[in-house]
Amino acid sequence: MTLIKSISGIRGTIGGAPGDALTPLDAVAFAGAYGTWLRNRRGAGRLKVVIGRDARPSGAMVSNLVSSTLLGLGIDVVDLGLSTTPTVEVMVPEFGADGGIILTASHNPINWNALKLLNEKGEFVNAEDGAEILRIAEAGEMNFAAVEELGTLTTYEHAIADHINQILALEDVDVEAITAANFTVAIDAVNSTGGLSIPPLLKALGVKNTIELYCEPTGIFPHNPEPLEKHLGDIMAKVKETKADVGLVVDPDVDRLALICEDGSMFGEEYTLVAVADYLLGRRSGAAVSNLSSSRALRDIAEKHGGSYSASAVGEVNVVTEMKAVNAVIGGEGNGGIIYPELHYGRDSLVGIALFLTHLAKTGMKTSELRASYPDYFMAKEKIELTPDLDVDAILAQAAESYSNEDVSTIDGVKINFEKSWVHLRKSNTEPIIRVYTEAPSLEEASALAQRFINELSTFAS
């Protein structure tokens, strides 16, 4: 069993002993710490928290535990029920709430769940605040409310519709162009809340022809829920078979978007952000931001449009911080995460779909032709499972020292830039692994570079 407590939230497997997995006691302790942090931060008066969850089977149980804990602290709760991560983020300021909690383990398998924590802006809490929440949980500094001061629970069933309406109102979303293109669109929603949000979004955008795969929100994932090519054989075949113009794939909480070309090939998860950035920066030049593990292609697109590019440490909160610092037009992560500040500062597949379809409609290209118009970079993403005896910091420091004659960044783990390729080595915040990301002019070169560093790290650890 696994329990990971980090500044990103608390994430773990369901079942097992407290402290070793995400048990009811752990969910209550962390929700209590979050509520106490809100109280310490916001002061006296009534507080309000918005919560929502993906469709995984443990979601209702964890949601009940979290909401009851917040009520016990005297905090009012607005429960959106089955929702998406970006929808909860959008609704926090809409309700004038003091924070939000999203109950989702994102791309992790069905036996995982997590509490993702938001501030009053609907943005993920930063490292300092996350550390304070962890400290409160460890110290058990919760002070629950008297009976006359308990919070109240309300439910709200229209959050996804509200989110879609906000997307439709955006100047950069052209419903007329999408409607006129008469697209046929295939969807893989991995039996989670994408099935509740993407079909009505497409209908509102004027897409009349849709092919739905795994859109029932049962929470029983039909394949590994991470939207990588090796997991998406069904929709790749379906797009080609039905002659769809594009395929859309999301993860269980709908903050990562992968695209399938009309010929059944992957558009490339790194290129979701690249395509949306191409559209937006073509309309108004400015800054683009991604993290250190994202493709160089975004930098190329920004420079093509006379804009600028900068990279942050991995983690949505770090990308958002850099976006605000440079007043970015667009930002995100190479895992298919689109952050569009005109709507909100959070990864949002729904607004990503609307912007991408607008771009595709306006170009008049096939999806594969649009992908071919971008610079070709190929990435390999591997991982090394951690064991308790490994000193990860020492291993990464040795890697940095071994390549000190190259362009090395230690902002987040170790990134080594070579002339035509790079490798990024970092300890995951969400899984007990070292991530090994590489990029090169061909997939063979990227894969070989990843394997080379896996072998070298194994040598450093011995």
C-alpha positions as CSV (number, residue, x, y, z in Angstrom):
1,M,0.0,0.0,0.0
2,T,1.2,3.6,-0.7
3,L,0.5,6.9,0.9
4,I,2.3,10.0,-0.4
5,K,2.0,13.2,1.6
6,S,3.4,16.2,-0.3
7,I,2.9,19.8,-0.9
8,S,0.8,18.7,-3.9
9,G,-1.8,17.1,-1.6
10,I,-2.3,13.6,-0.2
11,R,-2.4,10.7,-2.6
12,G,-2.6,7.0,-1.9
13,T,-4.0,3.6,-2.4
14,I,-7.4,2.6,-0.8
15,G,-7.3,0.0,1.9
16,G,-4.7,-0.9,4.5
17,A,-3.3,0.5,7.7
18,P,-3.5,4.2,8.6
19,G,-0.3,6.0,7.6
20,D,0.5,3.3,5.0
21,A,-2.4,4.0,2.6
22,L,-5.2,6.5,2.0
23,T,-7.5,5.2,4.8
24,P,-10.5,7.1,6.2
25,L,-8.4,8.2,9.1
26,D,-5.8,9.7,6.8
27,A,-8.5,11.5,4.7
28,V,-10.0,13.0,7.8
29,A,-6.7,14.1,9.2
30,F,-5.6,15.8,6.0
31,A,-9.0,17.4,5.4
32,G,-9.0,18.6,9.0
33,A,-5.5,20.1,8.5
34,Y,-6.6,21.9,5.3
35,G,-9.7,23.3,7.0
36,T,-7.6,24.4,10.0
37,W,-5.1,26.1,7.6
38,L,-8.0,27.9,5.9
39,R,-9.3,29.1,9.3
40,N,-5.9,30.3,10.4
41,R,-5.5,32.1,7.1
42,R,-8.9,33.6,6.6
43,G,-9.7,34.4,10.2
44,A,-13.1,34.6,12.0
45,G,-16.4,34.3,10.2
46,R,-18.1,31.6,8.0
47,L,-15.8,29.8,5.6
48,K,-16.9,28.0,2.4
49,V,-15.2,25.2,0.5
50,V,-16.2,23.7,-2.9
51,I,-15.6,20.0,-3.4
52,G,-15.9,17.7,-6.4
53,R,-14.7,14.3,-7.5
54,D,-13.9,12.1,-10.4
55,A,-15.8,8.8,-10.9
56,R,-13.5,6.3,-9.3
57,P,-15.3,3.9,-6.9
58,S,-13.8,5.2,-3.8
59,G,-14.8,8.8,-4.6
60,A,-18.1,8.9,-2.7
61,M,-16.6,7.5,0.4
62,V,-13.7,9.9,0.4
63,S,-16.0,12.8,-0.4
64,N,-18.3,12.0,2.5
65,L,-15.3,11.8,4.8
66,V,-13.9,15.1,3.6
67,S,-17.1,17.0,3.6
68,S,-18.1,15.8,7.1
69,T,-14.7,16.8,8.5
70,L,-15.0,20.3,7.0
71,L,-18.6,20.6,8.4
72,G,-17.2,19.5,11.8
73,L,-14.7,22.4,11.6
74,G,-17.6,24.9,11.1
75,I,-16.9,25.2,7.3
76,D,-19.8,25.3,4.8
77,V,-19.4,22.9,1.9
78,V,-20.7,23.2,-1.6
79,D,-20.6,19.7,-3.1
80,L,-20.5,19.6,-7.0
81,G,-20.6,15.7,-6.9
82,L,-19.2,14.1,-10.1
83,S,-17.1,16.9,-11.7
84,T,-13.8,17.7,-13.3
85,T,-10.7,19.3,-11.8
86,P,-10.9,22.5,-13.9
87,T,-14.7,22.8,-13.1
88,V,-14.0,22.8,-9.4
89,E,-11.2,25.4,-10.0
90,V,-13.6,27.6,-11.9
91,M,-16.4,27.3,-9.4
92,V,-14.3,28.3,-6.3
93,P,-14.3,32.0,-7.2
94,E,-17.8,31.7,-8.7
95,F,-19.2,30.7,-5.2
96,G,-16.9,33.2,-3.5
97,A,-15.4,30.3,-1.6
98,D,-12.3,30.3,0.5
99,G,-10.9,27.2,-1.1
100,G,-11.6,23.9,-2.8
101,I,-10.8,20.2,-2.7
102,I,-10.7,17.9,-5.7
103,L,-11.0,14.3,-4.9
104,T,-9.1,12.6,-7.7
105,A,-5.9,10.6,-8.2
106,S,-5.8,11.9,-11.8
107,H,-4.0,9.4,-14.1
108,N,-3.3,6.9,-11.3
109,P,-5.0,3.4,-11.4
110,I,-8.5,2.7,-9.9
111,N,-7.2,1.7,-6.5
112,W,-5.8,5.2,-5.9
113,N,-7.4,8.4,-4.7
114,A,-6.2,11.8,-3.6
115,L,-7.1,15.2,-2.1
116,K,-6.0,18.1,-4.3
117,L,-6.1,21.4,-2.5
118,L,-7.1,24.9,-3.8
119,N,-6.9,28.4,-2.5
120,E,-9.6,31.1,-2.8
121,K,-8.6,31.8,-6.4
122,G,-9.3,28.2,-7.4
123,E,-5.5,27.6,-7.8
124,F,-3.4,24.9,-6.2
125,V,-1.9,25.9,-2.9
126,N,1.8,26.8,-3.2
127,A,4.7,25.0,-1.6
128,E,4.8,27.1,1.6
129,D,1.1,26.6,2.2
130,G,1.3,22.9,1.4
131,A,4.1,22.5,3.9
132,E,2.1,24.3,6.6
133,I,-0.9,22.0,5.9
134,L,1.3,19.0,6.3
135,R,2.7,20.4,9.6
136,I,-0.8,20.9,10.9
137,A,-1.8,17.3,10.0
138,E,1.3,15.9,11.7
139,A,0.8,18.0,14.8
140,G,-2.9,17.3,15.0
141,E,-3.7,20.9,15.6
142,M,-7.4,20.7,14.6
143,N,-10.1,22.4,16.8
144,F,-13.6,21.3,15.9
145,A,-16.7,23.4,16.1
146,A,-19.4,23.3,18.8
147,V,-22.8,22.0,17.6
148,E,-24.3,25.4,17.0
149,E,-21.4,26.3,14.8
150,L,-21.3,23.3,12.5
151,G,-21.1,24.0,8.8
152,T,-23.8,23.4,6.3
153,L,-23.8,21.2,3.2
154,T,-25.3,22.2,-0.1
155,T,-25.2,20.4,-3.5
156,Y,-24.9,22.1,-6.9
157,E,-25.6,20.1,-10.0
158,H,-25.0,22.7,-12.8
159,A,-21.3,23.4,-12.4
160,I,-20.2,21.6,-15.6
161,A,-22.9,23.5,-17.6
162,D,-21.7,26.8,-16.0
163,H,-18.1,25.9,-16.9
164,I,-19.1,25.2,-20.5
165,N,-21.0,28.5,-20.7
166,Q,-17.9,30.4,-19.6
167,I,-15.9,28.7,-22.4
168,L,-18.4,29.6,-25.0
169,A,-18.2,33.3,-24.0
170,L,-14.5,33.5,-24.6
171,E,-13.4,35.7,-27.5
172,D,-10.9,33.1,-28.7
173,V,-13.5,30.4,-29.1
174,D,-15.3,30.6,-32.4
175,V,-18.4,28.4,-32.3
176,E,-19.4,29.5,-35.8
177,A,-16.1,28.3,-37.3
178,I,-16.4,25.0,-35.5
179,T,-20.0,24.5,-36.6
180,A,-19.2,25.3,-40.2
181,A,-16.3,22.8,-40.2
182,N,-18.8,20.0,-39.6
183,F,-16.3,17.9,-37.6
184,T,-16.8,14.3,-36.7
185,V,-15.1,13.8,-33.3
186,A,-14.4,10.7,-31.3
187,I,-14.0,10.7,-27.6
188,D,-12.4,8.4,-25.0
189,A,-13.4,9.6,-21.5
190,V,-12.0,6.5,-19.7
191,N,-15.4,6.0,-17.9
192,S,-15.0,9.1,-15.8
193,T,-16.3,12.6,-15.7
194,G,-15.1,13.5,-19.2
195,G,-18.2,11.5,-20.2
196,L,-20.3,14.1,-18.4
197,S,-18.5,17.1,-19.7
198,I,-17.1,16.6,-23.2
199,P,-20.3,15.5,-25.1
200,P,-22.3,18.5,-23.9
201,L,-19.3,20.8,-24.6
202,L,-19.1,19.5,-28.2
203,K,-22.8,19.9,-28.7
204,A,-22.6,23.5,-27.5
205,L,-19.7,24.1,-29.9
206,G,-21.8,22.9,-32.8
207,V,-20.3,19.4,-33.3
208,K,-23.1,17.3,-34.4
209,N,-21.2,14.0,-35.1
210,T,-19.6,12.4,-32.1
211,I,-18.4,8.8,-31.5
212,E,-18.2,8.0,-27.8
213,L,-15.9,5.4,-26.2
214,Y,-16.0,4.8,-22.5
215,C,-18.2,7.8,-21.6
216,E,-20.2,6.2,-18.9
217,P,-18.9,7.6,-15.5
218,T,-18.7,4.2,-13.8
219,G,-15.1,4.7,-12.6
220,I,-14.1,1.3,-14.0
221,F,-11.3,2.3,-16.3
222,P,-11.3,0.2,-19.5
223,H,-7.5,0.7,-19.9
224,N,-4.7,2.4,-18.0
225,P,-6.1,5.9,-17.5
226,E,-2.9,7.8,-18.3
227,P,-3.5,9.2,-21.9
228,L,-0.3,7.8,-23.5
229,E,-0.1,6.2,-26.9
230,K,0.5,2.7,-25.5
231,H,-2.9,2.8,-23.7
232,L,-5.0,4.3,-26.5
233,G,-5.2,1.5,-29.1
234,D,-9.1,1.4,-29.0
235,I,-9.7,5.0,-29.9
236,M,-6.8,5.2,-32.4
237,A,-8.5,2.3,-34.3
238,K,-12.0,3.8,-33.9
239,V,-10.9,7.2,-35.3
240,K,-9.5,5.5,-38.4
241,E,-12.4,3.1,-38.8
242,T,-15.1,5.8,-38.6
243,K,-13.1,8.4,-40.5
244,A,-13.4,10.9,-37.7
245,D,-11.6,14.2,-38.1
246,V,-10.0,14.0,-34.6
247,G,-10.0,12.0,-31.5
248,L,-10.1,13.5,-28.0
249,V,-8.8,11.6,-24.9
250,V,-8.8,12.9,-21.3
251,D,-7.6,11.5,-18.0
252,P,-10.1,10.7,-15.2
253,D,-10.3,14.3,-13.9
254,V,-10.2,16.0,-17.3
255,D,-7.1,18.2,-16.9
256,R,-5.0,16.4,-19.5
257,L,-5.9,16.3,-23.2
258,A,-4.4,14.0,-25.8
259,L,-5.3,14.2,-29.5
260,I,-5.6,11.5,-32.2
261,C,-5.2,12.4,-35.9
262,E,-7.7,11.4,-38.6
263,D,-5.4,8.6,-39.7
264,G,-5.4,7.0,-36.3
265,S,-1.9,8.3,-35.3
266,M,-1.1,10.2,-32.1
267,F,-1.0,14.0,-32.5
268,G,1.5,13.8,-29.5
269,E,0.6,14.8,-26.0
270,E,3.4,17.4,-26.1
271,Y,1.8,19.0,-29.1
272,T,-1.6,19.7,-27.6
273,L,-0.1,22.7,-25.9
274,V,2.0,23.6,-29.0
275,A,-1.1,23.7,-31.2
276,V,-3.2,25.8,-28.8
277,A,-0.2,28.1,-28.4
278,D,0.2,28.4,-32.1
279,Y,-3.4,29.6,-32.4
280,L,-3.3,32.1,-29.5
281,L,0.1,33.5,-30.2
282,G,-0.9,34.0,-33.8
283,R,-3.7,36.2,-32.6
284,R,-1.6,38.2,-30.1
285,S,2.1,37.9,-29.5
286,G,3.3,37.4,-26.0
287,A,4.9,34.9,-23.6
288,A,4.4,31.2,-23.4
289,V,5.4,29.0,-20.4
290,S,5.8,25.3,-19.8
291,N,7.8,23.2,-17.4
292,L,11.4,21.9,-17.7
293,S,10.1,18.5,-18.9
294,S,8.1,19.9,-21.8
295,S,9.1,20.0,-25.5
296,R,11.3,22.6,-27.1
297,A,8.6,22.9,-29.7
298,L,6.7,25.4,-27.6
299,R,9.8,27.7,-27.5
300,D,10.0,27.4,-31.3
301,I,6.3,28.3,-31.8
302,A,6.6,31.3,-29.4
303,E,9.7,32.6,-31.3
304,K,7.9,32.1,-34.6
305,H,5.2,34.5,-33.6
306,G,7.7,37.0,-32.1
307,G,6.9,36.0,-28.6
308,S,9.0,34.8,-25.7
309,Y,9.3,31.4,-23.9
310,S,10.4,30.5,-20.3
311,A,10.4,27.3,-18.3
312,S,9.4,26.6,-14.7
313,A,10.0,23.7,-12.3
314,V,7.6,20.8,-12.8
315,G,4.3,21.2,-11.1
316,E,1.2,23.2,-12.1
317,V,1.7,25.8,-9.3
318,N,5.2,26.5,-10.6
319,V,4.0,26.9,-14.1
320,V,1.3,29.3,-12.9
321,T,3.7,31.3,-10.9
322,E,6.0,31.8,-13.9
323,M,3.0,32.6,-16.2
324,K,1.9,35.4,-13.8
325,A,5.5,36.7,-13.6
326,V,5.7,37.1,-17.4
327,N,2.0,37.8,-18.1
328,A,1.8,34.8,-20.4
329,V,-0.8,34.4,-23.1
330,I,-0.7,30.6,-22.7
331,G,1.1,28.0,-20.6
332,G,0.8,24.5,-19.5
333,E,2.6,21.2,-19.4
334,G,3.7,18.7,-22.0
335,N,1.5,16.0,-20.6
336,G,-1.5,17.6,-22.4
337,G,-2.2,20.3,-19.8
338,I,-3.5,23.6,-21.2
339,I,-3.5,26.7,-18.9
340,Y,-5.4,29.5,-20.4
341,P,-5.4,32.6,-18.1
342,E,-8.3,34.3,-19.8
343,L,-10.5,31.7,-18.1
344,H,-8.5,30.5,-15.1
345,Y,-5.0,29.5,-14.0
346,G,-5.4,25.7,-14.1
347,R,-5.0,22.9,-16.6
348,D,-8.3,22.6,-18.4
349,S,-9.0,20.0,-21.1
350,L,-12.4,21.5,-21.9
351,V,-11.1,24.9,-22.8
352,G,-8.3,23.2,-24.6
353,I,-10.8,21.3,-26.8
354,A,-12.6,24.5,-27.7
355,L,-9.4,26.3,-28.6
356,F,-8.0,23.4,-30.5
357,L,-11.1,22.8,-32.6
358,T,-11.3,26.6,-33.3
359,H,-7.7,26.4,-34.5
360,L,-8.3,23.3,-36.6
361,A,-11.4,24.8,-38.2
362,K,-9.7,28.1,-39.0
363,T,-6.7,26.4,-40.7
364,G,-8.9,24.2,-42.8
365,M,-6.2,21.5,-42.4
366,K,-6.6,17.8,-41.5
367,T,-5.4,17.1,-38.0
368,S,-2.4,15.2,-39.3
369,E,-1.5,18.1,-41.6
370,L,-1.6,20.5,-38.7
371,R,0.7,18.2,-36.7
372,A,3.1,18.0,-39.6
373,S,3.3,21.8,-39.6
374,Y,5.1,21.8,-36.3
375,P,8.8,21.1,-35.5
376,D,9.5,17.5,-35.0
377,Y,10.8,16.5,-31.5
378,F,10.4,13.1,-30.0
379,M,10.2,12.3,-26.3
380,A,10.7,9.2,-24.2
381,K,9.3,9.1,-20.7
382,E,10.6,6.4,-18.4
383,K,10.7,5.9,-14.7
384,I,12.7,4.1,-12.1
385,E,10.9,2.6,-9.1
386,L,12.3,3.7,-5.8
387,T,13.3,1.6,-2.8
388,P,13.6,2.9,0.7
389,D,17.4,2.5,0.7
390,L,18.0,4.8,-2.3
391,D,19.3,8.3,-1.6
392,V,17.7,10.1,-4.5
393,D,19.3,13.5,-3.9
394,A,22.7,12.0,-3.8
395,I,22.1,10.1,-7.1
396,L,20.8,13.2,-8.9
397,A,23.7,15.3,-7.5
398,Q,26.2,12.7,-8.9
399,A,24.4,12.9,-12.3
400,A,24.8,16.7,-12.3
401,E,28.4,16.5,-11.4
402,S,29.1,13.9,-14.1
403,Y,27.8,16.3,-16.8
404,S,29.0,19.6,-15.3
405,N,30.6,20.4,-18.7
406,E,27.2,20.6,-20.3
407,D,24.3,23.1,-19.8
408,V,22.8,21.8,-16.5
409,S,19.8,23.1,-14.6
410,T,19.1,22.1,-11.0
411,I,15.9,24.2,-10.6
412,D,13.9,20.9,-10.4
413,G,15.9,17.7,-10.2
414,V,18.6,17.7,-12.9
415,K,18.1,18.8,-16.5
416,I,21.0,18.3,-18.9
417,N,20.8,20.2,-22.2
418,F,22.8,18.8,-25.1
419,E,23.1,20.4,-28.5
420,K,20.2,18.5,-30.1
421,S,18.6,16.7,-27.1
422,W,18.0,16.9,-23.4
423,V,17.3,14.7,-20.3
424,H,15.4,15.6,-17.2
425,L,15.7,13.6,-14.1
426,R,13.5,14.3,-11.1
427,K,11.8,12.6,-8.2
428,S,8.0,12.5,-8.7
429,N,5.8,14.4,-6.3
430,T,2.9,11.9,-6.8
431,E,4.5,8.4,-7.1
432,P,7.5,6.7,-5.5
433,I,9.6,6.9,-8.7
434,I,12.4,8.9,-10.4
435,R,11.1,10.3,-13.7
436,V,13.4,10.1,-16.7
437,Y,12.3,12.4,-19.6
438,T,14.3,12.8,-22.7
439,E,13.8,14.6,-26.0
440,A,15.8,14.2,-29.3
441,P,15.3,14.5,-33.1
442,S,14.1,10.9,-33.3
443,L,12.2,8.5,-31.1
444,E,15.0,6.0,-31.3
445,E,17.5,8.6,-30.1
446,A,15.2,9.8,-27.3
447,S,14.6,6.2,-26.1
448,A,18.3,5.4,-26.3
449,L,19.1,8.5,-24.3
450,A,16.6,7.5,-21.6
451,Q,17.9,4.0,-21.4
452,R,21.5,5.3,-21.1
453,F,20.5,7.4,-18.1
454,I,18.5,4.7,-16.5
455,N,21.7,2.5,-16.6
456,E,23.9,5.4,-15.4
457,L,21.6,6.1,-12.4
458,S,21.6,2.4,-11.5
459,T,25.4,2.6,-11.5
460,F,25.3,5.7,-9.3
461,A,22.9,3.9,-6.8
462,S,25.1,0.8,-6.5
